[in-house]
Amino acid sequence: MLLTLKQFSEKYPWPSVTGLRNWYFRSQKHRHLAPLKKCFKKVGARVLVDDVEFFNAVSVLNDDGGEE
């Protein structure tokens, strides 16, 4: 389900809105964070996050260390 960053942080205790925003911007610039890029969607000025894809991406990053 697509959620705003604020809705995501209200639903899940981790990560914070600031942490999500940081990961969004870092995933746009760094190739090793490519799995995270799939879970963020930009609609106008708003950034949305798919909660299922987010936790899948975190799992992938933990499994392979984010290496390609």
Backbone bond lengths (Angstrom), bond angles and torsions (degrees), N, CA, C in turn:
res aa  C-N    CA-C-N  psi(-1)  N-CA   C-N-CA  omega(-1)  CA-C   N-CA-C  phi
1 M - - - 1.435 - - 1.532 108.08 -
2 L 1.318 116.49 137.13 1.457 120.26 178.08 1.529 109.98 -82.63
3 L 1.313 115.10 128.62 1.461 122.31 -179.53 1.518 109.37 -128.38
4 T 1.325 116.46 150.86 1.460 118.78 169.58 1.530 107.28 -69.01
5 L 1.308 116.92 164.38 1.461 119.96 179.77 1.529 110.86 -61.07
6 K 1.322 116.19 -37.69 1.464 119.89 179.16 1.528 110.96 -66.90
7 Q 1.337 117.01 -44.22 1.462 120.18 178.20 1.527 111.30 -61.73
8 F 1.341 116.15 -39.54 1.458 120.91 178.86 1.529 110.28 -60.77
9 S 1.336 116.16 -46.91 1.475 119.13 -177.62 1.526 112.03 -70.20
10 E 1.323 118.13 -23.51 1.466 120.47 175.14 1.531 110.57 -76.05
11 K 1.330 116.82 -32.16 1.463 121.57 -178.63 1.525 112.06 -80.57
12 Y 1.335 116.97 -36.48 1.466 122.31 -177.13 1.525 109.71 -121.63
13 P 1.333 117.63 138.84 1.471 119.67 -178.79 1.530 113.72 -71.79
14 W 1.321 117.57 -18.38 1.461 121.73 -179.28 1.510 108.53 -136.26
15 P 1.273 121.07 142.11 1.462 130.98 -10.17 1.527 111.43 -85.78
16 S 1.306 115.69 171.91 1.462 121.25 179.85 1.533 109.62 -75.87
17 V 1.321 116.12 170.05 1.460 121.38 176.72 1.525 109.47 -58.90
18 T 1.318 117.15 -42.75 1.466 121.19 179.07 1.519 111.19 -62.31
19 G 1.315 116.80 -42.15 1.463 120.89 177.89 1.522 111.71 -63.73
20 L 1.333 117.12 -43.85 1.462 120.96 177.82 1.523 111.32 -61.17
21 R 1.321 116.19 -44.73 1.470 120.87 179.83 1.526 110.17 -61.29
22 N 1.324 116.45 -41.72 1.455 121.91 178.40 1.531 110.40 -61.49
23 W 1.331 116.76 -46.51 1.463 119.73 179.84 1.515 111.97 -65.55
24 Y 1.341 117.15 -35.39 1.462 119.75 177.37 1.527 109.71 -60.08
25 F 1.324 117.73 -52.11 1.464 120.81 -177.79 1.528 111.73 -65.82
26 R 1.329 117.12 -39.83 1.465 119.88 179.02 1.520 111.63 -67.60
27 S 1.331 118.32 -34.85 1.469 121.02 -179.46 1.530 111.04 -67.97
28 Q 1.317 117.66 -24.01 1.461 121.35 178.30 1.530 111.75 -75.42
29 K 1.326 117.10 -24.43 1.467 121.53 -173.96 1.522 114.67 -106.11
30 H 1.319 118.14 -28.59 1.455 121.38 -171.72 1.525 111.56 -111.36
31 R 1.316 116.68 124.75 1.466 121.83 -177.39 1.521 112.93 -64.63
32 H 1.320 117.70 -32.51 1.468 118.75 -178.04 1.532 112.28 -68.68
33 L 1.330 117.70 -12.87 1.459 121.55 176.71 1.532 111.84 -101.93
34 A 1.337 116.81 18.20 1.465 121.93 -177.97 1.535 113.30 -54.14
35 P 1.335 120.00 -37.43 1.473 118.14 178.65 1.535 112.84 -58.13
36 L 1.326 117.04 -31.72 1.466 120.04 179.21 1.523 112.15 -72.04
37 K 1.303 117.15 -27.05 1.463 121.34 -176.82 1.530 111.33 -59.36
38 K 1.341 116.81 -32.73 1.466 121.17 -179.02 1.522 113.44 -68.00
39 C 1.309 118.04 -26.36 1.458 119.35 -173.21 1.530 113.44 -88.41
40 F 1.326 117.81 -11.98 1.468 120.95 179.33 1.515 110.41 -102.30
41 K 1.333 116.70 137.21 1.459 123.17 176.38 1.516 107.94 -126.95
42 K 1.317 116.54 132.73 1.459 120.11 178.54 1.522 107.97 -103.56
43 V 1.320 116.53 124.35 1.456 123.12 178.70 1.518 106.68 -123.88
44 G 1.330 115.72 102.79 1.459 119.34 -173.70 1.514 108.97 65.43
45 A 1.316 116.25 -125.62 1.464 120.65 178.43 1.529 111.81 -93.23
46 R 1.320 117.00 -5.32 1.464 121.69 -175.31 1.527 110.89 -93.18
47 V 1.317 115.36 139.52 1.469 121.41 175.78 1.526 107.74 -107.39
48 L 1.341 115.03 127.52 1.454 121.39 178.27 1.519 108.47 -112.65
49 V 1.314 116.13 153.34 1.463 120.82 179.56 1.527 108.64 -128.95
50 D 1.316 115.58 135.12 1.461 122.29 174.76 1.520 106.64 -88.37
51 D 1.333 116.72 113.91 1.463 120.17 -173.36 1.524 113.02 -63.84
52 V 1.320 118.44 -39.46 1.465 120.78 179.60 1.523 110.13 -65.65
53 E 1.335 116.76 -46.81 1.467 121.10 179.02 1.524 111.58 -63.71
54 F 1.331 116.70 -35.36 1.464 119.92 179.52 1.522 111.16 -60.65
55 F 1.326 117.00 -49.58 1.458 119.95 -177.84 1.521 111.55 -70.95
56 N 1.333 118.04 -29.52 1.468 120.76 172.35 1.527 110.28 -64.41
57 A 1.338 116.86 -43.15 1.464 121.36 -179.85 1.521 110.80 -64.69
58 V 1.320 117.21 -41.11 1.465 120.81 177.95 1.529 109.56 -62.14
59 S 1.312 116.76 -40.88 1.455 121.16 178.01 1.530 111.28 -62.38
60 V 1.326 116.94 -44.01 1.469 121.35 178.19 1.523 110.29 -62.24
61 L 1.324 117.17 -44.24 1.463 120.21 179.48 1.528 111.10 -63.39
62 N 1.328 117.51 -36.77 1.464 120.53 178.34 1.522 111.67 -70.97
63 D 1.333 117.28 -35.69 1.465 121.26 -178.16 1.515 113.02 -69.98
64 D 1.345 116.70 -42.70 1.467 118.80 -175.68 1.514 113.91 -115.27
65 G 1.305 116.85 6.82 1.460 119.60 178.44 1.504 113.76 71.03
66 G 1.348 117.28 11.63 1.456 120.54 179.64 1.504 114.42 78.30
67 E 1.334 116.93 6.90 1.473 121.00 -179.36 1.511 109.67 -80.62
68 E 1.332 115.52 145.65 1.460 120.45 177.12 1.490 111.36 -107.12
